[in-house]
Amino acid sequence: MKFLKSVKDEMKQVTWPTGKELSKYTSTVVVTVLLFAAFFAVVDFGITELLGLIMN
């Protein structure tokens, strides 16, 4: 019980993001993931083409 009480007390001290902050953080993560995906897709395509040229 002591553990649960201390968890409850700690959770009261947490600063939760506002709705505006949460959507800003979420969009930042989504854009970052999309940029990384695009980067790795381009690199993968380049390596595939390079290997295709070497093998032929």
Biopython code that builds the backbone (N, CA, C, O; Angstrom):
import numpy as np
from Bio.PDB.StructureBuilder import StructureBuilder

atoms = [
    (1, "MET", "N", (0.818, -1.209, 0.000)),
    (1, "MET", "CA", (0.000, 0.000, 0.000)),
    (1, "MET", "C", (0.855, 1.264, 0.000)),
    (1, "MET", "O", (0.505, 2.270, -0.617)),
    (2, "LYS", "N", (1.977, 1.192, 0.700)),
    (2, "LYS", "CA", (2.846, 2.357, 0.768)),
    (2, "LYS", "C", (3.365, 2.716, -0.632)),
    (2, "LYS", "O", (3.470, 3.888, -0.993)),
    (3, "PHE", "N", (3.683, 1.675, -1.404)),
    (3, "PHE", "CA", (4.164, 1.904, -2.760)),
    (3, "PHE", "C", (3.104, 2.609, -3.605)),
    (3, "PHE", "O", (3.406, 3.574, -4.307)),
    (4, "LEU", "N", (1.864, 2.125, -3.536)),
    (4, "LEU", "CA", (0.795, 2.721, -4.329)),
    (4, "LEU", "C", (0.526, 4.168, -3.921)),
    (4, "LEU", "O", (0.218, 5.007, -4.767)),
    (5, "LYS", "N", (0.642, 4.457, -2.634)),
    (5, "LYS", "CA", (0.453, 5.834, -2.175)),
    (5, "LYS", "C", (1.548, 6.737, -2.727)),
    (5, "LYS", "O", (1.278, 7.862, -3.148)),
    (6, "SER", "N", (2.788, 6.242, -2.724)),
    (6, "SER", "CA", (3.875, 7.073, -3.252)),
    (6, "SER", "C", (3.737, 7.249, -4.772)),
    (6, "SER", "O", (4.093, 8.300, -5.304)),
    (7, "VAL", "N", (3.226, 6.235, -5.467)),
    (7, "VAL", "CA", (2.979, 6.378, -6.904)),
    (7, "VAL", "C", (1.920, 7.446, -7.133)),
    (7, "VAL", "O", (2.066, 8.291, -8.016)),
    (8, "LYS", "N", (0.865, 7.412, -6.346)),
    (8, "LYS", "CA", (-0.212, 8.408, -6.461)),
    (8, "LYS", "C", (0.331, 9.812, -6.209)),
    (8, "LYS", "O", (0.002, 10.749, -6.938)),
    (9, "ASP", "N", (1.162, 9.957, -5.178)),
    (9, "ASP", "CA", (1.749, 11.262, -4.868)),
    (9, "ASP", "C", (2.644, 11.758, -6.001)),
    (9, "ASP", "O", (2.618, 12.941, -6.338)),
    (10, "GLU", "N", (3.435, 10.860, -6.590)),
    (10, "GLU", "CA", (4.304, 11.250, -7.693)),
    (10, "GLU", "C", (3.491, 11.646, -8.923)),
    (10, "GLU", "O", (3.853, 12.589, -9.626)),
    (11, "MET", "N", (2.403, 10.939, -9.185)),
    (11, "MET", "CA", (1.582, 11.235, -10.355)),
    (11, "MET", "C", (0.922, 12.608, -10.240)),
    (11, "MET", "O", (0.627, 13.240, -11.254)),
    (12, "LYS", "N", (0.693, 13.065, -9.030)),
    (12, "LYS", "CA", (0.125, 14.401, -8.837)),
    (12, "LYS", "C", (1.127, 15.489, -9.226)),
    (12, "LYS", "O", (0.732, 16.610, -9.548)),
    (13, "GLN", "N", (2.416, 15.163, -9.197)),
    (13, "GLN", "CA", (3.451, 16.145, -9.515)),
    (13, "GLN", "C", (3.778, 16.193, -11.010)),
    (13, "GLN", "O", (4.498, 17.084, -11.461)),
    (14, "VAL", "N", (3.259, 15.252, -11.761)),
    (14, "VAL", "CA", (3.541, 15.190, -13.194)),
    (14, "VAL", "C", (2.871, 16.362, -13.905)),
    (14, "VAL", "O", (1.716, 16.692, -13.636)),
    (15, "THR", "N", (3.608, 16.977, -14.808)),
    (15, "THR", "CA", (3.049, 18.040, -15.630)),
    (15, "THR", "C", (2.626, 17.421, -16.954)),
    (15, "THR", "O", (3.471, 17.033, -17.760)),
    (16, "TRP", "N", (1.322, 17.329, -17.177)),
    (16, "TRP", "CA", (0.805, 16.710, -18.384)),
    (16, "TRP", "C", (0.722, 17.755, -19.496)),
    (16, "TRP", "O", (0.407, 18.915, -19.232)),
    (17, "PRO", "N", (1.005, 17.350, -20.742)),
    (17, "PRO", "CA", (0.931, 18.314, -21.847)),
    (17, "PRO", "C", (-0.510, 18.717, -22.130)),
    (17, "PRO", "O", (-1.446, 17.943, -21.927)),
    (18, "THR", "N", (-0.660, 19.940, -22.599)),
    (18, "THR", "CA", (-1.985, 20.407, -22.999)),
    (18, "THR", "C", (-2.337, 19.763, -24.346)),
    (18, "THR", "O", (-1.487, 19.141, -24.983)),
    (19, "GLY", "N", (-3.570, 19.916, -24.763)),
    (19, "GLY", "CA", (-3.993, 19.361, -26.045)),
    (19, "GLY", "C", (-3.202, 19.936, -27.206)),
    (19, "GLY", "O", (-2.853, 19.221, -28.145)),
    (20, "LYS", "N", (-2.922, 21.228, -27.139)),
    (20, "LYS", "CA", (-2.153, 21.895, -28.193)),
    (20, "LYS", "C", (-0.725, 21.360, -28.241)),
    (20, "LYS", "O", (-0.195, 21.084, -29.317)),
    (21, "GLU", "N", (-0.105, 21.215, -27.071)),
    (21, "GLU", "CA", (1.251, 20.672, -27.011)),
    (21, "GLU", "C", (1.281, 19.227, -27.510)),
    (21, "GLU", "O", (2.195, 18.832, -28.235)),
    (22, "LEU", "N", (0.293, 18.458, -27.125)),
    (22, "LEU", "CA", (0.238, 17.059, -27.521)),
    (22, "LEU", "C", (0.130, 16.914, -29.034)),
    (22, "LEU", "O", (0.798, 16.064, -29.623)),
    (23, "SER", "N", (-0.700, 17.730, -29.665)),
    (23, "SER", "CA", (-0.817, 17.647, -31.123)),
    (23, "SER", "C", (0.463, 18.137, -31.800)),
    (23, "SER", "O", (0.837, 17.618, -32.852)),
    (24, "LYS", "N", (1.133, 19.119, -31.222)),
    (24, "LYS", "CA", (2.408, 19.598, -31.764)),
    (24, "LYS", "C", (3.461, 18.496, -31.687)),
    (24, "LYS", "O", (4.172, 18.253, -32.662)),
    (25, "TYR", "N", (3.567, 17.832, -30.545)),
    (25, "TYR", "CA", (4.537, 16.758, -30.365)),
    (25, "TYR", "C", (4.222, 15.581, -31.290)),
    (25, "TYR", "O", (5.126, 14.975, -31.865)),
    (26, "THR", "N", (2.943, 15.268, -31.426)),
    (26, "THR", "CA", (2.541, 14.156, -32.281)),
    (26, "THR", "C", (2.878, 14.443, -33.736)),
    (26, "THR", "O", (3.398, 13.576, -34.438)),
    (27, "SER", "N", (2.584, 15.656, -34.192)),
    (27, "SER", "CA", (2.895, 15.988, -35.585)),
    (27, "SER", "C", (4.404, 16.012, -35.817)),
    (27, "SER", "O", (4.863, 15.644, -36.899)),
    (28, "THR", "N", (5.172, 16.431, -34.837)),
    (28, "THR", "CA", (6.633, 16.413, -34.963)),
    (28, "THR", "C", (7.130, 14.981, -35.142)),
    (28, "THR", "O", (7.989, 14.720, -35.984)),
    (29, "VAL", "N", (6.597, 14.070, -34.363)),
    (29, "VAL", "CA", (7.002, 12.663, -34.456)),
    (29, "VAL", "C", (6.597, 12.082, -35.812)),
    (29, "VAL", "O", (7.392, 11.383, -36.442)),
    (30, "VAL", "N", (5.390, 12.355, -36.265)),
    (30, "VAL", "CA", (4.914, 11.816, -37.541)),
    (30, "VAL", "C", (5.757, 12.342, -38.696)),
    (30, "VAL", "O", (6.147, 11.573, -39.575)),
    (31, "VAL", "N", (6.042, 13.638, -38.706)),
    (31, "VAL", "CA", (6.862, 14.225, -39.776)),
    (31, "VAL", "C", (8.269, 13.631, -39.753)),
    (31, "VAL", "O", (8.822, 13.322, -40.808)),
    (32, "THR", "N", (8.849, 13.469, -38.578)),
    (32, "THR", "CA", (10.187, 12.897, -38.460)),
    (32, "THR", "C", (10.218, 11.468, -38.986)),
    (32, "THR", "O", (11.139, 11.089, -39.710)),
    (33, "VAL", "N", (9.219, 10.680, -38.626)),
    (33, "VAL", "CA", (9.151, 9.296, -39.103)),
    (33, "VAL", "C", (9.012, 9.260, -40.623)),
    (33, "VAL", "O", (9.661, 8.448, -41.283)),
    (34, "LEU", "N", (8.174, 10.128, -41.183)),
    (34, "LEU", "CA", (8.005, 10.164, -42.636)),
    (34, "LEU", "C", (9.301, 10.572, -43.339)),
    (34, "LEU", "O", (9.643, 10.013, -44.381)),
    (35, "LEU", "N", (10.018, 11.537, -42.778)),
    (35, "LEU", "CA", (11.289, 11.955, -43.376)),
    (35, "LEU", "C", (12.320, 10.828, -43.339)),
    (35, "LEU", "O", (13.027, 10.599, -44.321)),
    (36, "PHE", "N", (12.405, 10.128, -42.212)),
    (36, "PHE", "CA", (13.326, 9.002, -42.126)),
    (36, "PHE", "C", (12.922, 7.898, -43.100)),
    (36, "PHE", "O", (13.789, 7.302, -43.740)),
    (37, "ALA", "N", (11.648, 7.616, -43.225)),
    (37, "ALA", "CA", (11.172, 6.583, -44.151)),
    (37, "ALA", "C", (11.525, 6.958, -45.585)),
    (37, "ALA", "O", (11.979, 6.110, -46.353)),
    (38, "ALA", "N", (11.321, 8.216, -45.949)),
    (38, "ALA", "CA", (11.653, 8.670, -47.299)),
    (38, "ALA", "C", (13.161, 8.570, -47.543)),
    (38, "ALA", "O", (13.594, 8.132, -48.609)),
    (39, "PHE", "N", (13.939, 8.968, -46.571)),
    (39, "PHE", "CA", (15.402, 8.899, -46.697)),
    (39, "PHE", "C", (15.855, 7.464, -46.938)),
    (39, "PHE", "O", (16.627, 7.193, -47.858)),
    (40, "PHE", "N", (15.368, 6.545, -46.102)),
    (40, "PHE", "CA", (15.790, 5.155, -46.245)),
    (40, "PHE", "C", (15.244, 4.520, -47.521)),
    (40, "PHE", "O", (15.882, 3.625, -48.075)),
    (41, "ALA", "N", (14.099, 4.953, -47.994)),
    (41, "ALA", "CA", (13.573, 4.454, -49.266)),
    (41, "ALA", "C", (14.482, 4.897, -50.412)),
    (41, "ALA", "O", (14.779, 4.108, -51.309)),
    (42, "VAL", "N", (14.921, 6.145, -50.387)),
    (42, "VAL", "CA", (15.821, 6.649, -51.431)),
    (42, "VAL", "C", (17.162, 5.921, -51.376)),
    (42, "VAL", "O", (17.698, 5.534, -52.414)),
    (43, "VAL", "N", (17.700, 5.734, -50.190)),
    (43, "VAL", "CA", (18.972, 5.018, -50.045)),
    (43, "VAL", "C", (18.822, 3.577, -50.541)),
    (43, "VAL", "O", (19.688, 3.069, -51.254)),
    (44, "ASP", "N", (17.725, 2.922, -50.163)),
    (44, "ASP", "CA", (17.477, 1.550, -50.598)),
    (44, "ASP", "C", (17.378, 1.474, -52.122)),
    (44, "ASP", "O", (17.954, 0.580, -52.742)),
    (45, "PHE", "N", (16.652, 2.404, -52.713)),
    (45, "PHE", "CA", (16.525, 2.435, -54.166)),
    (45, "PHE", "C", (17.895, 2.636, -54.813)),
    (45, "PHE", "O", (18.220, 1.968, -55.794)),
    (46, "GLY", "N", (18.690, 3.544, -54.274)),
    (46, "GLY", "CA", (20.025, 3.807, -54.821)),
    (46, "GLY", "C", (20.925, 2.591, -54.743)),
    (46, "GLY", "O", (21.617, 2.265, -55.707)),
    (47, "ILE", "N", (20.921, 1.919, -53.605)),
    (47, "ILE", "CA", (21.753, 0.725, -53.452)),
    (47, "ILE", "C", (21.282, -0.376, -54.400)),
    (47, "ILE", "O", (22.101, -1.068, -55.005)),
    (48, "THR", "N", (19.968, -0.538, -54.531)),
    (48, "THR", "CA", (19.425, -1.547, -55.445)),
    (48, "THR", "C", (19.854, -1.261, -56.884)),
    (48, "THR", "O", (20.276, -2.168, -57.601)),
    (49, "GLU", "N", (19.747, -0.017, -57.297)),
    (49, "GLU", "CA", (20.157, 0.348, -58.661)),
    (49, "GLU", "C", (21.656, 0.160, -58.857)),
    (49, "GLU", "O", (22.088, -0.319, -59.906)),
    (50, "LEU", "N", (22.441, 0.528, -57.871)),
    (50, "LEU", "CA", (23.890, 0.380, -57.956)),
    (50, "LEU", "C", (24.272, -1.091, -58.064)),
    (50, "LEU", "O", (25.113, -1.451, -58.888)),
    (51, "LEU", "N", (23.677, -1.926, -57.262)),
    (51, "LEU", "CA", (23.949, -3.361, -57.345)),
    (51, "LEU", "C", (23.485, -3.935, -58.672)),
    (51, "LEU", "O", (24.129, -4.828, -59.222)),
    (52, "GLY", "N", (22.367, -3.426, -59.194)),
    (52, "GLY", "CA", (21.885, -3.864, -60.507)),
    (52, "GLY", "C", (22.881, -3.537, -61.603)),
    (52, "GLY", "O", (23.107, -4.344, -62.505)),
    (53, "LEU", "N", (23.475, -2.355, -61.527)),
    (53, "LEU", "CA", (24.476, -1.966, -62.526)),
    (53, "LEU", "C", (25.750, -2.813, -62.396)),
    (53, "LEU", "O", (26.352, -3.183, -63.404)),
    (54, "ILE", "N", (26.150, -3.113, -61.187)),
    (54, "ILE", "CA", (27.365, -3.896, -60.959)),
    (54, "ILE", "C", (27.168, -5.342, -61.432)),
    (54, "ILE", "O", (28.069, -5.926, -62.034)),
    (55, "MET", "N", (26.016, -5.905, -61.167)),
    (55, "MET", "CA", (25.754, -7.304, -61.499)),
    (55, "MET", "C", (25.559, -7.517, -62.999)),
    (55, "MET", "O", (25.758, -8.632, -63.481)),
    (56, "ASN", "N", (25.179, -6.491, -63.745)),
    (56, "ASN", "CA", (24.934, -6.660, -65.188)),
    (56, "ASN", "C", (26.095, -6.272, -66.003)),
    (56, "ASN", "O", (26.045, -6.357, -67.230)),
]
sb = StructureBuilder()
sb.init_structure("model")
sb.init_model(0)
sb.init_chain("A")
sb.init_seg("    ")
for serial, (resi, resn, name, xyz) in enumerate(atoms, 1):
    if name == "N":
        sb.init_residue(resn, " ", resi, " ")
    sb.init_atom(name, np.array(xyz, "f"), 0.0, 1.0, " ", f" {name:<3s}", serial, name[0])
structure = sb.get_structure()
